[in-house]
């Protein structure tokens, strides 16, 4: 949300829901496919946002939460 405001939050919630819910985060291939889709759509929302940084942070957060 810090990168794309409310539109970004809506996008991410929508993609997780369409991918089958939070369980998608347990499957690396599905997570990567979802993140690629989020990245593409985020660029359409705001091509000037730091999308690469956003996706890298998401990957880090997902990995960190799964490691616990």
N, CA and C of each residue as an Amber inpcrd file, in Angstrom:
protein
   204
   0.8190000  -1.1860000   0.0000000   0.0000000   0.0000000   0.0000000
   0.8650000   1.2520000   0.0000000   2.0340000   1.1770000   0.5800000
   2.9300000   2.3270000   0.6190000   3.3760000   2.7320000  -0.7850000
   3.3630000   1.8140000  -1.7160000   3.8400000   2.0970000  -3.0560000
   2.7320000   2.5340000  -4.0010000   1.5390000   1.9820000  -3.8250000
   0.4550000   2.2570000  -4.7750000  -0.8410000   2.7180000  -4.1010000
  -0.7890000   3.0440000  -2.8520000  -1.9420000   3.5090000  -2.0720000
  -3.0760000   2.4870000  -2.0870000  -4.2890000   2.9630000  -2.0160000
  -5.4520000   2.0810000  -1.8980000  -5.5870000   1.1420000  -3.0950000
  -5.2770000   1.6220000  -4.2760000  -5.3690000   0.7790000  -5.4710000
  -4.4510000  -0.4320000  -5.3680000  -3.2810000  -0.2310000  -4.8020000
  -2.3340000  -1.3310000  -4.6340000  -2.8530000  -2.3800000  -3.6750000
  -3.4300000  -1.9340000  -2.5740000  -3.9940000  -2.8710000  -1.5970000
  -5.1100000  -3.7010000  -2.2380000  -5.9720000  -3.0350000  -2.9810000
  -7.0710000  -3.7270000  -3.6580000  -6.5310000  -4.7470000  -4.6560000
  -5.5240000  -4.3580000  -5.4070000  -4.8990000  -5.2520000  -6.3890000
  -4.3460000  -6.4990000  -5.7100000  -3.6130000  -6.3280000  -4.6430000
  -2.9860000  -7.4570000  -3.9560000  -4.0370000  -8.3650000  -3.3320000
  -5.0240000  -7.7880000  -2.6860000  -6.0970000  -8.6010000  -2.1020000
  -6.8230000  -9.4020000  -3.1790000  -7.0860000  -8.7630000  -4.3080000
  -7.7750000  -9.4300000  -5.4210000  -6.9470000 -10.5980000  -5.9640000
  -5.6560000 -10.3700000  -6.1770000  -4.7910000 -11.4200000  -6.7260000
  -4.6600000 -12.6020000  -5.7600000  -4.5370000 -12.3290000  -4.4720000
  -4.4440000 -13.4240000  -3.4950000  -5.7390000 -14.2230000  -3.4840000
  -6.8530000 -13.5320000  -3.4960000  -8.1550000 -14.2120000  -3.4970000
  -8.3120000 -15.0710000  -4.7500000  -7.9890000 -14.5140000  -5.9130000
  -8.1070000 -15.2530000  -7.1760000  -7.1490000 -16.4400000  -7.2450000
  -6.0250000 -16.3460000  -6.5520000  -5.0370000 -17.4370000  -6.5600000
  -5.4230000 -18.5550000  -5.5930000  -6.4670000 -18.3320000  -4.7920000
  -6.9210000 -19.3900000  -3.8930000  -6.7700000 -19.0520000  -2.4230000
  -6.4220000 -17.8270000  -2.1200000  -6.2850000 -17.4310000  -0.7220000
  -4.8350000 -17.4360000  -0.2630000  -4.6610000 -17.2240000   1.0200000
  -3.3120000 -17.1130000   1.5850000  -2.4640000 -18.3610000   1.3950000
  -3.0990000 -19.4980000   1.1730000  -2.3660000 -20.7390000   0.9550000
  -1.4490000 -20.6910000  -0.2580000  -1.7530000 -19.8120000  -1.1970000
  -0.9090000 -19.6580000  -2.3850000   0.5220000 -19.2910000  -1.9850000
   0.6630000 -18.6360000  -0.8500000   1.9860000 -18.1940000  -0.4070000
   2.8780000 -19.3430000   0.0360000   2.2990000 -20.5200000   0.1840000
   3.0750000 -21.7020000   0.5650000   3.6720000 -22.4240000  -0.6440000
   3.2590000 -22.0310000  -1.8390000   3.7330000 -22.6490000  -3.0760000
   4.5760000 -21.6310000  -3.8370000   5.8710000 -21.8820000  -3.9320000
   6.7840000 -20.9240000  -4.5640000   6.4110000 -20.5880000  -6.0000000
   6.0450000 -21.5890000  -6.7860000   5.7100000 -21.3410000  -8.1920000
   4.4610000 -20.4740000  -8.3110000   3.4440000 -20.7780000  -7.5220000
   2.2090000 -19.9870000  -7.5580000   2.4370000 -18.5780000  -7.0260000
   3.2760000 -18.4680000  -6.0100000   3.5910000 -17.1480000  -5.4560000
   4.3030000 -16.3010000  -6.4970000   5.2810000 -16.8770000  -7.1790000
   6.0180000 -16.1330000  -8.2010000   5.1050000 -15.7200000  -9.3520000
   4.2020000 -16.6090000  -9.7590000   3.2610000 -16.2630000 -10.8290000
   2.3670000 -15.1060000 -10.3950000   1.9080000 -15.1560000  -9.1550000
   1.0550000 -14.1030000  -8.6350000   1.8310000 -12.7800000  -8.5510000
   3.0750000 -12.8220000  -8.0750000   3.8770000 -11.6100000  -7.9710000
   4.1720000 -11.0040000  -9.3360000   4.3670000 -11.8250000 -10.3300000
   4.5730000 -11.3320000 -11.6940000   3.3230000 -10.6130000 -12.1870000
   2.1860000 -11.2000000 -11.9120000   0.9180000 -10.5900000 -12.3010000
   0.7130000  -9.2630000 -11.5560000   1.0100000  -9.2440000 -10.2790000
   0.8980000  -8.0160000  -9.4850000   1.8330000  -6.9530000 -10.0420000
   3.0500000  -7.3560000 -10.3680000   4.0320000  -6.4160000 -10.9100000
   3.5230000  -5.7810000 -12.2040000   2.9980000  -6.5870000 -13.1040000
   2.4860000  -6.0740000 -14.3750000   1.3300000  -5.1030000 -14.1580000
   0.4110000  -5.4830000 -13.2980000  -0.7520000  -4.6350000 -13.0480000
  -0.3750000  -3.3740000 -12.2770000   0.6000000  -3.4770000 -11.3900000
   1.0450000  -2.3100000 -10.6280000   1.6500000  -1.2680000 -11.5590000
   2.3730000  -1.7140000 -12.5680000   2.9530000  -0.7680000 -13.5240000
   1.8520000  -0.0240000 -14.2810000   0.7360000  -0.6850000 -14.5230000
  -0.3910000  -0.0280000 -15.1970000  -1.0410000   1.0160000 -14.2850000
  -1.0340000   0.7540000 -12.9720000  -1.6110000   1.7000000 -12.0190000
  -0.7300000   2.9390000 -11.9090000   0.5810000   2.7410000 -11.7830000
   1.5080000   3.8630000 -11.6220000   2.8810000   3.4600000 -12.1330000
   3.1550000   3.8230000 -13.3490000   4.4290000   3.4200000 -13.9660000
   5.6330000   4.1090000 -13.3240000   5.4050000   5.1180000 -12.5010000
   6.5020000   5.8330000 -11.8490000   6.8030000   5.3050000 -10.4460000
   5.9490000   4.4300000  -9.9610000   6.1650000   3.8660000  -8.6200000
   7.3750000   2.9370000  -8.6480000   7.9300000   2.6870000  -7.4960000
   9.0930000   1.8030000  -7.3820000   8.6000000   0.3480000  -7.2930000
   8.1180000  -0.1570000  -8.4060000   7.4890000  -1.4770000  -8.4570000
   8.4820000  -2.5860000  -8.1370000   9.6780000  -2.5170000  -8.6970000
  10.6800000  -3.5570000  -8.4280000  10.9630000  -3.6470000  -6.9330000
  11.1110000  -2.4930000  -6.3070000  11.3590000  -2.4520000  -4.8720000
  10.1700000  -3.0440000  -4.1080000   8.9680000  -2.7270000  -4.5460000
   7.7610000  -3.2280000  -3.9060000   7.7020000  -4.7590000  -3.9730000
   7.9390000  -5.3190000  -5.1460000   7.8700000  -6.7720000  -5.3260000
   8.9820000  -7.4610000  -4.5330000  10.1730000  -6.8830000  -4.5190000
  11.2710000  -7.4510000  -3.7200000  10.9150000  -7.4680000  -2.2360000
  10.3050000  -6.3900000  -1.7650000   9.8810000  -6.3280000  -0.3710000
   8.8110000  -7.3720000  -0.0770000   7.8910000  -7.5570000  -1.0150000
   6.8520000  -8.5770000  -0.8350000   7.4760000  -9.9660000  -0.7370000
   8.4280000 -10.2600000  -1.6080000   9.1100000 -11.5640000  -1.5680000
   9.7890000 -11.7660000  -0.2090000  10.4360000 -10.7400000   0.2420000
  11.1390000 -10.7890000   1.5270000  10.1780000 -11.0300000   2.6800000
   9.0640000 -10.3200000   2.6820000   8.0570000 -10.4720000   3.7290000
   7.4600000 -11.8680000   3.7180000   7.1610000 -12.3690000   2.5300000
   6.5860000 -13.7170000   2.4170000   7.5720000 -14.7560000   2.9520000
   8.8200000 -14.6670000   2.5100000   9.8380000 -15.6230000   2.9580000
  10.0560000 -15.5230000   4.4680000  10.0860000 -14.3100000   4.9790000
  10.2980000 -14.1050000   6.3990000   9.1710000 -14.6760000   7.2540000
   7.9730000 -14.5050000   6.8130000   6.8150000 -15.0100000   7.5710000
   6.7210000 -16.5260000   7.5010000   7.1520000 -17.1110000   6.3930000
   7.1040000 -18.5620000   6.2510000   8.2160000 -19.2390000   7.0510000
   9.2890000 -18.4920000   7.3040000  10.4130000 -19.0530000   8.0380000
  10.1200000 -19.1920000   9.5370000   9.1150000 -18.4820000  10.0080000
   8.8020000 -18.4870000  11.4430000   8.0960000 -19.7470000  11.8390000
